[in-house]
Amino acid sequence: MKTGYIVLAFVILFILAIKLLTPDRALQPVLINNIDTSPEKQSVRKRLIDQYKNTGLIDKIDTSGAAPSVYVGQLFYPLKKHEKETVMSTVSDYYYVLNKKTSMVIIKDAVTNEKIGKYSQNGLSIKKR
């Protein structure tokens, strides 16, 4: 049980650090044209996504559909809304640069496989738990 709290604390601190490095999407409109498509930024996004997976925030990402589906783990749920948006904006931006057909991601529960929300240019829309 103690290990779970340590991991959760690490994840929250990690997300807060990322939040300081990225613009606050709540304060400005998200414009697809403003996404940094440089290889350096994509590399940072990829490392972040890998860390989200390693810490259990994200279980997997399925890119076989029209929009990527992000399967979130149990550590995702206690995050604050702006922290969830930071995670999803990283995923959205990363996959948009790879495939410019959509900037939206579908959010699914990793255990139930049910859709619980989405993230798009308009922000995060997620079911209350």
N, C-alpha and C positions, 0 to 999 in steps of 0.2 A: 504494500500500500504506500509505503514511504517513497519508493522508487517512482510511483505514478505521480506523486506530488512534485518530486524533483524534476521529472520530465516535463510536466505541465508548466512549472516555473521557468524552465529553460526555454520552452516554446514561447511563452508570453514575453520573456525578455528578448528573445530573438525577433519576434514580430515587432516589438516596440522599437528595436534598433532599425529594422527595415522601414518602419513608419517614419522615422526621422530622415531617412535617405530618399523617400519618395514623396511627391507632392500630394497634398490632401485632396482627394477626389471629391470630398463632400463640399469643398469650398470653390470648386471650379468645374465647369462642364468637361466631361471626358470627350475628347475629340480624337477620332481614329488617326487623323493626320498628325497629331502631336506625339504619337508613340515613337520612341527612339528605337529604330530598327538596326542599330549598329551591332556588329558581332560581339563587341565587348558587353553591351547591355544584355544581349541574348545569353551570353555566357553567365552573367550574374543571375539572370532569371532561371536558367537551367540549374545552377547550383542551389538556388533557393527552393525550387520545386523538389529537387533531390533531398534537401534537408527536411522539407515538409513531409515527404514520404518516410524518411528515416525516423522522424519523431512521432509518426502516427497521426499527424493532422490529415494527411491525404493517404488513402490506401492505394489507389491506382487512378490512372487517367485513360479513358477509352476515346480514341480519336476516329473510330470507324463511322460515326454518325455525321450528320451535317454540322453539328457543334460538338466540341469535346465534352465528354461527361466526366466530371470529377467526383470520385467516390471518397467521401470524407469519413474519417475515423472518429472515435469517441472523443478524442482530444479537441476536435474542431468545435464541438457544441458549446463548451463553457466560454469560448472567446467572445469578446465584445464585438458589436457589429462592425466597428471600424477595423478591427483586427481581421475579421472574416473577409471584409472587403479588400484588405491589403493582400491576403492570401490569394483570393480569387482574381484580383486585378493582375497579379504577377502571372498566374496561369493564363488568363485571358490574353494579356499582351504577348506572352511567349508564343502561344499557338496562333494568334492573329498574324504575327510576323511570318510564321511558317506557312500559313494558309489564309490568305486575305479574304476568304469567302464569308467568314463570320467572326465577330469579336465576342460573341456570347459563349458562356459555358453553362452547362446544365449541372446542377449539384445534386448528387444522389448519396443516400446513406449506404455505407459499405456493407452493413450487415443485412439490411432488408432489400437493397437494390432499388428502393423507392425514390422517386424524384422528390426532393425537399426544397428545391429552389433553383434560382438562376442568377447569374451575374452578367450584366451587359453594360453598355454605355450609360444607361440610366441608373446604374448602381446595383446594389444587392437586393434581391427579393427572396426571402426565405421563410419557411413555415416556423412558427413558434414551437418550441419543444417543451 
